[in-house]
Amino acid sequence: MASQFVISAIAIGLPIILAGGVSQAQPITPVAATTSAPVCWKPAQSRGVGTLPTICAAGEELSSGLCYPICKSGYAGEGPVCWSKCPAGTEDIGLFCRRGARVTPKKSQGRGVGKLPECRNERDAGLCYDACPPGKTGVGPLCWPACEGRYATSCGALCAVSSEACAKAVAEMTARGLLVAVEAVITQRINPQALADLARVFAWPVCEQREGPGVRQ
């Protein structure tokens, strides 16, 4: 379970620092690349901060974060309820209309259970993001390249030469305390630069982005 947590955690937090994507921390300078390295860091690409979905279907409107059918003429929607509008010459005081000393309640009509709005491009974990370039997969605010060539085994934020190499790398990170550090960054309980300093201990090369498998020279 610990190893599985580390793989998923580094896919969210650590490469943001290693790739210099969206963190203000200084990016890690990879060691001189050699084909003997058992793993390499995926070069993550930022796709911006996620935004809340706001797209409703035709004939619907967004209210309180959900999509509802548009109210009929003379009514205004607020969440799952359509409320009658106050006539001209009266004052709107919430659930009532007032003219002088006379107060009358508004009429109401239900309009069903709201539906979640959609995203214009891609939705992930409840937020909307721009689509990633071809050949890359989006996870939260980052786009990840596929593992290929000699490093064909995906290992969270790493590519590995084999599943055994992946397991060994994860075990090393866990044994040296990365589990605690990444969890702290995800929960915003540590300065990202502090984790960047810790991550320098694991100075594997960065996976090659140019044509052909391998790592950066």
Secondary structure, DSSP 8 states (H G I E B T S, - for coil): -HHHHHHHHHHHSHHHHHTTSS-SS---------TT-SEEE---EE----B---B--TTEEEETTEEEE---TTEEEETTEEEE---TTSEE-SSEEEETTEEEE--EEE----B--B-SSEEETTEEE----TTEEEETTEEEE---TT--EEETTEEESSHHHHHHHHHHHHHTTHHHHHHHHHTT-S-HHHHHHHHTTS---BB--SSSSSB--
